[in-house]
Amino acid sequence: MGAGKTTAGRLLAEKLGWHFVDLDDAFYQIHGYTTGDYIRQFGIEDFRKKEKYVVEDLAELPYEHVIYATGGGYPCWEDNMDCLLELGTSIYLRWPAEHLAKRLSLTDLSTRPVLEGQTEEELLDFIQTQLAERDPIYSRANHVLEIDHCDEQSDERIAEKLYTWIQTNRK
């Protein structure tokens, strides 16, 4: 959460002339609920099952070049990371927990059920715990981009670095 997957992904897709799909937006279009509202009403387990079906449906779209922004928890449920690696190139935006907490504290936490109502200290503790649990899964990505600087241009820099990486590594 808060890594810039959606913002940097959109910028990157625009730069490459590719399609961009945000999994949360696709979930809303298919199910009629925001991810936060769905989780509040039906729980995280049911949400993860439905989220997986959304990705499977999206994988059937006839796009040759598309960038998907998944939710932060998506790769960690069942065999989802394996599925991502089979579908294409997976990229992990690795941020220090302090930077993610800073970025998230500037957003409306009420849209994120797992963060709603947390103090800054609780937010940082939550992120540190999540990263410790998830990093081994995220690190299986085809490419890990280390993010070490957090400011208003972070998403643009991420998109630029990924653009350069894609152009260099195109087959």
Sequence and secondary structure as in RCSB ss.txt:
>XXXX:A:sequence
MGAGKTTAGRLLAEKLGWHFVDLDDAFYQIHGYTTGDYIRQFGIEDFRKKEKYVVEDLAELPYEHVIYATGGGYP
CWEDNMDCLLELGTSIYLRWPAEHLAKRLSLTDLSTRPVLEGQTEEELLDFIQTQLAERDPIYSRANHVLEIDHC
DEQSDERIAEKLYTWIQTNRK
>XXXX:A:secstr
  SSHHHHHHHHHHHHT EEEEHHHHHHHHHSS HHHHHHHH HHHHHHHHHHHHHHHHTS  SSEEEE  TTGG
GSTTHHHHHHHHS  EEEE  HHHHHHHHHTS GGGSTTTTT  HHHHHHHHHHHHHHHHHHHTTSSEEEE    
STTHHHHHHHHHHHHHHHH  
